[in-house]
């Protein structure tokens, strides 16, 4: 179900980038028209309706495997190929939106965000639903909830590993042990925690969200150019996921950015749908 997002002058980025190589800065302004945005990310049940109506086959199903965080794999999982730069990611044959940890694991929960969906898959669903993926400016404008230049949808108070858990991110030493102090290890239901002022749930944490845009870094600095090397066709993701922690991946901030190729799928990327007013 979508909610109305008022138009006006949107803030994008930040004047105080934490990860400058990601292109978080500078703070910019852009005028946006009114639009609608899904109150939650698309759920497994909603994606199943799409597949039943269209016969759609996801990229993960077509390619035969997808990336699963090692901590989600059940005991007895056969040996899997690790990603060299991030060995906690495992390429699992048969991992799909239906079985997010692969064959033999539990089925996907209907009220959780659909995962193992590529940018191509998300775009196909959005078109079927009569919408589209949001732009970065729209996503940030919606996430801020009218609060202006804030770091998080709820303001500037930092989540921690002790007593403030406004979203689903990692607590504890990464990647060894997620303490689950926020109530979840892995994904949470798409409608969980307190929504922001616009009524949007989980804009930060839980799963990364595909946007309509190709990943671009505006800076010409050497570090930023190196970060973009090999990503000329990668698509922009926003919001962070249940795997983010300040010590490792401090990207559960509104201005933070990430990217992946259009055919990539993982157990921590989903999406929500934007719609134009006619």
C-alpha positions, -999 to +999 in steps of 0.1 A: +000+000+000+015+033-010+015+066+009+015+101-004+049+118-004+045+156-007+065+174-035+088+203-029+125+209-025+142+177-016+175+173+002+199+148-012+233+137+002+251+153+032+275+181+039+293+158+063+300+126+044+311+096+065+322+076+035+332+102+009+343+076-017+307+064-019+296+099-032+276+108-002+283+145-006+277+173-011+243+182+003+221+192-027+186+203-033+162+192-060+126+201-067+103+170-068+067+165-078+043+148-054+045+110-057+035+078-039+058+053-024+052+018-009+048+020+029+069-011+030+093-030+007+076-055-015+069-087+005+073-123-005+035-127-007+032-097-030+060-110-053+044-144-054+012-128-067+033-113-095+049-146-104+016-164-104+000-138-126+029-135-151+050-167-149+081-145-143+114-162-137+140-142-116+176-138-125+186-160-095+163-188-108+176-184-143+213-183-133+209-211-107+224-196-076+224-165-054+244-150-026+235-159+010+251-145+042+269-174+058+253-168+092+219-177+077+229-211+063+215-240+083+238-267+097+245-294+072+246-271+042+270-285+016+302-266+010+297-234-009+319-210-029+329-179-009+333-144-023+370-136-021+367-101-009+339-109+015+340-145+025+309-143+047+290-142+014+284-177-001+272-185-036+244-210-029+230-232-057+192-230-057+189-200-034+159-180-046+131-157-034+111-188-025+140-205-005+163-177+006+189-199+022+187-226-006+172-260-009+165-277+024+162-244+042+130-228+054+106-212+028+105-174+026+082-158+051+052-142+033+053-109+053+090-104+051+107-084+023+112-105-009+150-110-014+172-126-040+156-102-065+179-084-089+174-049-102+159-064-134+134-084-113+125-053-092+119-032-123+097-060-138+075-061-107+072-024-105+061-022-141+035-049-135+022-030-105+018+001-125+047+019-110+085+022-111+115+022-088+122+055-070+150+078-078+177+085-052+162+120-046+127+106-041+140+079-018+159+103+004+131+128+004+107+101+015+131+087+041+136+121+058+099+123+064+099+161+063+124+164+091+151+181+070+188+174+072+187+144+095+209+113+095+181+088+101+144+087+095+138+091+132+163+120+136+200+120+146+202+096+175+225+067+167+214+031+170+237+011+194+245-023+207+228-017+241+195+001+244+184+019+213+172-003+184+149+017+160+157-005+130+170-039+120+208-038+118+236-059+132+246-059+169+278-075+180+311-085+164+307-087+126+305-113+109+309-138+138+277-132+158+246-111+155+233-107+190+198-099+176+191-072+203+168-054+179+146-086+178+159-102+146+188-120+131+181-118+094+152-100+079+123-086+100+087-083+087+084-056+061+060-037+084+080-035+117+095-009+140+080+026+141+074+043+107+087+077+099+065+108+098+053+099+063+042+064+074+071+045+057+085+014+074+121+002+075+136+029+052+168+022+071+180-014+078+163-047+071+171-049+034+189-026+009+165-011-016+170-008-054+165+026-069+160+035-106+194+049-110+228+038-121+255+042-094+275+074-100+302+091-078+305+128-087+339+133-071+370+133-092+392+124-062+414+093-066+397+074-038+362+080-052+373+071-087+388+039-074+356+030-056+336+034-088+361+014-109+343-015-126+309-002-116+299+017-147+267-002-151+259-009-114+226+002-099+222+023-068+209+008-036+198+028-005+190+022+032+214-004+045+204-039+057+203-062+087+240-068+081+251-032+086+270-022+117+289+010+124+322-009+128+319-025+094+293-010+071+281+024+084+256+027+055+223+026+074+221+064+070+198+083+046+227+097+027+246+065+024+249+047-009+257+012-022+256-006-055+253-039-073+251-052-108+216-053-124+216-091-124+230-096-089+208-110-061+214-115-024+197-123+008+198-086+019+185-066-011+148-059-018+128-029-031+097-008-029+076+007-056+070+044-065+040+056-084+033+089-102+002+109-097-017+111-130 
